[in-house]
Each structure stands twice: as structure tokens, then as C-alpha cells.
Amino acid sequence: MNNNLERSIVHMDLDTFFVSCERLMDSKLNDRPVLIGGTSDRGVVAACSYEARKYGVHSAMPMHLARQLCPEAIILRGNTGIYTKYSTLVTDVIKDSVPLYEKASIDEFYIDLTGMDQFFGSYDLAKDLRHRIIKETGLPISFGLSVNKTVSKIATGEAKPNNQIRIDSGGEKPFLAPLSVRKIPMIGEKTYHILCDLGIKKIKTVQEMPVGMMAKVFGKNGTSIWKKANGIDNNPVIKYQERKSMSTERTFDKDTTDIKKLHGIIIAMTEKLIYQLRRANKLTACVTFKIRYSDFQTYTKQKRIPYSASDHMILPIVLDLYRTLYQRRLLVRLIGVKFGCLVSGGHQINLFEDNDKIMNLYQAMDRIRNRYGEKAVLRAGGMGVNMKSYE
């Protein structure tokens, strides 16, 4: 039997999560167009209410353009602490209710209910879980249920706002066929425009195409797009384990007091760790610096910060902690950097602190690093440092 047909996968997504959290704090925001994100002219929309979307506003749009489209909108800076709190509440409800779940972001979950039909019925269990989340948190949430992650995620999008959809086994292709190819999760703006230029606007068209033709045009991604368009996705739900921190340390082969060398290594290792933070779709709210002298005396100092995964926010904090700790003027044996209080949903929350120019810069840097390696882009202060020599 096809294992794909045996599975029962739920995708749950909190509706306009940031806006919904703000409305729990202030009921005057109900039924009003709300924008959340950077409030300056160079700011970016992190989230918007359905009322604002009617005007053509969408996330990642420059705030000045969103203001022009929807001048009546209420604009809020956003409160990452509140969003993290409610995300944790929802996660706790899910954790107490199902055997296997994956937290894809701060407001998005995959749940594997395979085999539950013989006991409860997967759809009924998912409905009960959704109602419990709404009751215990006050937040609207939607879900899609199908045999795999891709179809369930698309189904959730069709269920919104605050509703649910089940796609029965065997019904994946008919469900997907009339939808826009833009609905396929992996298709971004660039790929969408290429497909439109080829006259491919509906998923049905992709379903009817030979897989080899898609592969010829888009390479390996073409095969993946074709499979998703046909409702084929064997990716498993990955058990969620919250990573609380990430860190890096350097122990020197020869103890040093070379200030320039220390400064360069700290910049290089911090940049690398911040990149790993963004790659894992995480943010940190606590930065710690560690230094060990040649007499093995070890000192650490930490600082709480607004949730961030941005070089320009975190690097000055690390350097400031280093300058505060490096007081003894002894030879240094080890230095380390640690990011704690990690949360998921990095890209979304980063929109609160970054203007569009900085966002584009980080995205470009990370694309280069993803393709050519972590050392492909380096800050000037960290260049010329042979990290291998100090590991």
C-alpha cells in the first residue's frame, strides 16, 4: 500500500497572528485595518489584518506604500514578548494533545495524526484541538487535513480565516487543480512570474505537464514543483524540540593579548553565529560573552535585548560585553559567544526592527553564504582572521 495514502497530516496556522495578539490586548482594534511593523518611512509591514489586505496591503511591503494604499490603517510597532507568550501557550496546548508535532514557525504547526483514525478519528481530533486552542488562548486558528504536509498547508490557506478543511485521500489533485500556482508553498515571486510568462497560471496546467519538461525549465526545483502540484509529498513531520540556545567558542593554541586579533576573531565568530541564527529561522533575546584568561579564571556577562537576528543589532552588544569583561590585561586563553532565549519565526519578527534596505542586504548576504559557504561574505573587521588557527 502507498504509505502516502496512509498518513493523516494536519497543518495549523494562527490567523493574522500578530494582529490577533494585539486585538486581545486592545479590543478597539477589532474590525479595523491594522498594520504591524517598522513605523518609519523605510519600515516594512510585518503583518496586516484582513481589513487592510482588502486595500492591497501585504506583509514585507514598504510601510510608506501601505500607508498610501490604506490611509485609515492603525500602525503598531509590535510586541515580540506578547507574540512569544501566546505562541508558547498554543504550543503547550498542542504538546498536551497530540503524539507528534512540528513547530514550523512562531504561528504555524504540522501535526501527524497517522493511526489515530482507529481510536478517535483524525478530523474530529483536529477539530477538538482547534476549538481548545481558541477557547484557551482566544486566538483564531485554521487547519487543513490531508495525507501530506504540502496539501494540508495549501488547504489551510483555503480554509482561512478561522476555519478548517479536510481533503480526503485521493482528492488531492482535484482540490489543487483550480488553484493558482502561487499557492504552491515553494513558489516565490520570481518563479511565479516565469510560470506566468510560460502561460502556466493554474496548478492543473502543471499537473498535465510532463515532469521532464518542468525539470528542463527549472532544474531540480521543477521536479519538486511538479510533485507538489500533483499532491505528492513524503516529507515527514519532524518532532519539535525547542532549541534554547546556540553558542560558539574559540580556544587559542597560544594565549594572546593581541587586541586587534581578538577584535577580529570576535567579529568573525559573531557574524557566523548570527548567520546560523537566521538560517535556523530563530531570534535571540539574550546575548552572553565569555572570556577565560591564562590562569583559567573565567568570566561571563550577558545582556537582554529585543528579539533579533541582525548583525547591526547584535554585534555592537557582543563587542560592548567584551570591552566590559576584558579588564585584567592578562593573556587570553578562550573567548565565546552565546545566544539564549531563542524563539522561532525569525523572518517575521525581524521585520519589526529592519528597514527594507537592511532586510534586502541580509537576504542577499545569506543567499551568497548559502551558495558559496559561510566565509563568502565577511565584515571588514573580521577579514584576514584565520579561524582554523584558533579553534
Beta strands, then each sheet from edge to edge (+ up, - down):
strand 1: 9-14
strand 2: 34-37
strand 3: 45-48
strand 4: 74-76
strand 5: 101-105
strand 6: 108-112
strand 7: 141-146
strand 8: 164-166
strand 9: 245-256
strand 10: 282-293
strand 11: 298-308
strand 12: 332-340
strand 13: 343-344
sheet 1: 5+ 6- 1+ 7- 8-
sheet 2: 3+ 2- 4-
sheet 3: 9+ 12- 10+ 11-
sheet 4: 9+ 12- 10+ 13-
end
